[in-house]
Amino acid sequence: MMAKVVISHRLHDDGMAVLEKAGMEVTITNNGDPKVMLPELLDAEGLIIRIGSIDRETMLQCKNLKVIGRPGVGVDDVDVKTATELGIPVVIAPGANTRSVAEHALTLILACAKDLVHSDKELRAGNFAVRSSYKAYEIYGKTLGLVGYGHIGSILAELATGIGMKVVVYDPFVKKEAIEAKGYRYEADLNEVMKRVDVISVHVPLTPKTKGLIGVKEIALMKPNAIVVNCARGGIIDEKALAEALAAGKIYSAATDVFANEPVTPAEPLFQYSNMIVTPHMAGQTKEAASDVATMAAEGVVAVINGEKWPKICNPDAYKHPRWNK
């Protein structure tokens, strides 16, 4: 009998091929709401969530569920505590899309500095004179503040240095010596980073501690020509505070690939600002990254269903559950 795997939304073809080759019975719900997925999950052994969530109530009802997969590294929408308690490994795809996200963040930084999207819109409307607004500025010599220096942050630092930016790093989990060895400035106080830099780029996971990490107080410390970029998770930057700063001209511009509530609708408040660039949570969705994360997630899900202790999971304590000691 084939094992059943439920997927919230179709994976890249390479990931689907892994499941097909393994002989999995695949059901795609095209909806990541756990209540919508539940009827299909009741007899499923695996779940892969592209966009959506899985909560304790749902997991407790799914007696056959052996593994949860995430084609990425963010697990804020998965009740990892309950999964661990039930002995369900949560498979992730570390490193598979780091360069894609770093490149996207750099692209947004440059697009903001050059007033690119606004100028494009104005020109299409017949306003050739927008060229003389002189809003764009050079990024060379400006200071990039990284909130988070993991795989993505470290690659972005290299890319930014390559075009002549200075780099300041805030990350309580990285030693000062490691940052300074790379030629960057280490700063232990987030407020000091906010005051000092021309661009802030966020690269931390969404946790209770990082939710609202950058809010009214922090944004108020920034320079008037500052740029705020978020390619991490919605909710780390207070969207209301960001909107108010954009409306009041307290910062130059901002760009985000992520939102507190996804998928977003045209009514999203941030959409109304001409100095705001938005993209649909696509930083890690390049052809290369989409293939890699989908393949890695699918391989991990298949391995766990087949009884293998797959190493690329976010909750290794799940393997301490009695179900793994039979």
Secondary structure, DSSP 8 states (H G I E B T S, - for coil): ---EEEESS---HHHHHHHHHTT-EEEE-S---HHHHHHHHTT-SEEE-SS--B-HHHHHH-TT--EEE-SSS--TTB-HHHHHHTT--EE--TTSSHHHHHHHHHHHHHHHHTTHHHHHHHHHTT-GGGGGG------TT-EEEEE--SHHHHHHHHHHHHTT-EEEEE-TTS-HHHHHHTT-EE-S-HHHHHHH-SEEEE-----TTTTTSB-HHHHHTS-TT-EEEE-S-TTSB-HHHHHHHHHHTSSSEEEES--SSSS--TT-GGGG-TTEEE--S-TT-SHHHHHHHHHHHHHHHHHHHTT---S-BS-GGGGGSGGG--
